[in-house]
Amino acid sequence: MEILVLIGYAAAIIIGVSLGLIGGGGSILTVPVLVYILGIDPVLATAYSLFVVGSTSLFGSFTYMRKQLVDYKTALVFAIPSFIAVFLTRKFIVPALPDPLLVFGGTEITKSIGIMVFFALIMLAASYSMIKGNGKKNADEESKVQFNIPLIAVEGVIVGLVTGIVGAGGGFLIIPALVLLAKLPMKMAVGTSLLIIAAKSLIGFLGDVSNQIIDWKMLLIFTALSIVGIFIGSSLSKKINEQALKKGFGWFVLFMGIYIIGKELMAL
């Protein structure tokens, strides 16, 4: 049991490195570690994940702030409609979804399977765009932020809607939107994403505090190690080419999307 705890704590550092390097991967890594390695109840693990990812992202965003790699205006314009969309989606749309969603020849597609497959398809689409890239932009062109308030607000609503439906997907959905549509450079998109994720996750955790019995000692140790990891990841990001980082992120999202689809189809 102690070995599993040590493995879980080591994984916390990896979670932080992931957030520091690519501004995402936190929630999709944290919940499995908490559930399968540390043996925490899935519902409680989701709450813990919000605190871990939110706190780690907040510390990580400070590093990017010092490097002037956070676009505050984009974060604000993106985050407000995104938060509203997440709330309305969780409040009205998700409860209204039928269960099962579909029935094919006696095989039921449950709500949970449908949501996860939808999440994975979004990840595959985002990964394709990130891997393919443009290839025509030089460094000067890529450093110019094309700020379009209506477009970024719409992006926030769409990401909020999708995030609300799947209950996860912070960086996986935010970063592609910031890079591909708001035209932020990859490293600035990472810093801006961390700030958005921190606010969204910590606000979400506040809603769970009164409903869950929190093991603060374990949670704070896990979070502290994850914070150590994000500083390691942020340091490593200085040595990685921006296009390579973008493509690497795309491949990571692609593999996770394929894994989720395979896992859910096996459950049918």
N, C-alpha and C positions, 0 to 999 in steps of 0.2 A: 504493500500500500504506500509506503514511504517513497519507493522508487517511482510510482505513478505520480505522486505529488511533485517530486523533483522534475520529472518529465513535463508535467503541466506547467511548472514555473519556468522551465527552459523555453517552453512553447510561448510563454508570455513575452519573452524577449523577442522571439521571431515575429510575433504579432506586431510589436512596436517597430521592428525593422521594416516590416511590410508597409506600415502606415508612413514611416519616414521616407521611404524610397518612392512609393507610388501613390500615397495619399488615400489608399483604400485597402481592402482586404481584411480590415479589422473584424467586422461583424461576422463575415463568412468563415473566419478562422477561429474567433473567440468562442462562439457557441459550441462547435464540435469539441474543442479542447476541454471546456468546462463540463460538458455532458459525458463524453466518452472516456476522457482521461481522469478527470477529477470527480466524476460520478455525481454531478449536481443535477437536480431536477430541471428539465428543459425550460419550464416557465421561469424559474428562478434564474437559470443561466441566461435567458434573454435579458432580464433586468440587469444582471451583473455585466453582461456584454455592453449594455448602454453606458454604464458607468466607466468601464475599462476603456472602451473606445472613445467616449466623450472626453475623459480626463487626459488620455494619452494624446488625442488629437489636439486638445487645447495647448498642452505643453509643446507639441510639435509645431503648432502654428506660430508660437512665439519665436522659434528658430527661424522660420520663414519670414516673419515680420522684420527681424533684424537684418535679413538679407534683402528686404524690400521686395519680397516675392509673394505678397498678398495683395490682391486687388479688392479693397474694402467696398468700393462702390458696387462692383459686380456681386460680391458676397451678399450685400444688403438687398440689392434688387432681386437677386436669385432666391435668397433664403426666405423672405417674407411670403411671397406667393407659394413657395414650396411647403412651408410650415402649414399654411392654411389648407392647401390641397391634401396634405397628409392627414390632417385632422378630419376634414370632411369625408375623405375616402374611408378612413377607419370607422367613422361614426355612422355613415349611411350606406356606402356602396358595398363594402365587404360583407356586412350582415345581410344584405339583400341578395347576395349570390346564392343560387340554389346548390344543394348538396344531395346527390351527385350533380355535377355540371352537365355531363353527357352519359349516355349509355349506348355502347356499341355491341350488338350481338351478345348481350348478357354481361359484358365487361363494363364496369362502372368507372368513369373518370371522376374521382372525388374532387371536392373543392381544393383540398390541400395539394393534391397532385397537379391539378390544373394551374394553380397559382405558381407552384415551383417550376413547372415546365414553361410557363409564361415568363417567369423571371429569367430562366436559362436562355430562352430565345432572345430576350432583350440583351443579355450578356453577349450572345453570339453576334448579334448585329453590331453592338458597340465594338467588340473585339475586331471584327472585320475592318471597320472604319479606322481603328487605331493602327492596325498592322499595315494596312494598305497605305495610309498616309497620303500626302500630296506629292512630296518629292520635288516640287517646283519652288518652294519657298526657301529663300536664303535666311541667314540668321537675323539680318536687319528687318526683313519683312515679318518674320515670325515674332519679333519683339514688339511689334506694333499692335496694341490691343484695339480691336474694332468694337467699340462700345455702342450697343444698340439696346436701349432700355426696354422697348416693347418685346423684342426678341428674347432677351435674357429673362424677362418676367414670364413669358410663355414657356420657356425652357424650365423655369422653376416650377410652374404648375404641372407640366408633363412629368417631370421627375418626381414631384410630390405625389402625383396620382399613381405612378407606377410603384414608387416606394411604399405608398400606403397599401396597395394591393398585395405586394409580396412581403411586406413587413421587414424588409432589409434592403441592402443594395446601395448604401450611401455613396462611397467613392466610386463604385463600379458604374454608377449612372451619372454622378455629378461631374466627374473628370471628363468623360467623353463629351458631355454637353458643353463644358467650359472650353475644351480644346477645339472641338469640331464646329461649334456654332457661335460661341462668343469669341473665338479666335485667340484665346489666351495661350501664351507659351506653356509647354508642358509643366515646367517647374513652378510657374506662377499658378497654374491650375491646381497643382498639388497643394501649395500653400493655402490657396483660397478654399479648396475643398476641405482641408483640415479644419479651418475655422467654421465652415458651415456644418460639418459633421459634429464638431464639438458642441455647438449650440443645440443642434437637433437632438443629439444623444442625451445630453445632460438634462434637457427639458423633459425628454421622455422618461428618464430615470426618476425624476422627481414624482412622477405619477405612480411609480411602483413602490416608493419607500414605505408608504403607509399600508400597502397590501402584502408585503413580503417580510419575512424574518431574515435580516441581512447578517451574514457572517463577516463583519467588518474587518477583522484581522486578516482572514484569507483574502478578502477582496482588495484590501489596501496593499498587501504584499504583492499580489498578482499585478495590480495596477502600477505599482512602483517599478517592477521589473519591465513591464511593457513600456513605461516612460523611458527607462534606460535604453530599451531597444529602439525607440523612435529617434533618440539622439544619435545612436549608431547609424540608423538608416539615413538620417538627414546629412550626416557627415559623409557617408558613402555616395550620396547623390551628387556631391560636388565633383566626383571623379568619373561620373557616368555621362556619356554623350546624350543630349536631349532627345534626339531621334531614336537612339538605342533604348532609352528609358521608355519612350512612348510605345515602341514596338514590343518591348519586354512586357509592359503592362498589358498590351493587347493579347499577347500569347497566354499570359496568366489567366486573363478573363476567359479566353477561348477554352482552355483546358478545364476550368471550373464549370463553365457552362455545359460542356460535353459530359462531365462527371455527373452533374445534377440531373440532366436528361436521362442518362443511363440508369442512375439510381432510382429515379421515379418510375421509369418504364419497367424496371425489374419488379417493382412493387405491385404492378397490375396483375 
